Amino acid sequence: MGDHLPETLKPFFDRATEAQERLAKLEAALASTNTDIPDAKLLEETTQLQSKLEEANATVKQEQSKVKELTIENEKQKYRILHLVRALRAADEKLEKLSK
């Protein structure tokens, strides 16, 4: 999935993926009978990771919105350039006919 993201979003996607992986490990550790890590510490780390994941997801959404807006603006500019080039060519043709 990360291969299809624009370059600007990849760092955020990577951070979100890393946070998800760490959260999955903590959840697996919590579910197991391993008592090496106190429950309070696991809960704190899980909460921190969830918070970071939510922040990363919010940032990704903001960046996706910016990319969408810039893409729309870029298409508008391309359209304007196309018509300006056509008008310039038409004006050049008229000028050439007048100078003959």
Secondary structure by P-SEA (a helix, b strand, c coil): ccccccccaaaaaaaaaaaaaaaaaaaaaaacccccccaaaaaaaaaaaaaaaaaaaaaaaaaaaaaaaaaaaaaaaaaaaaaaaaaaaaaaaaaaaaac
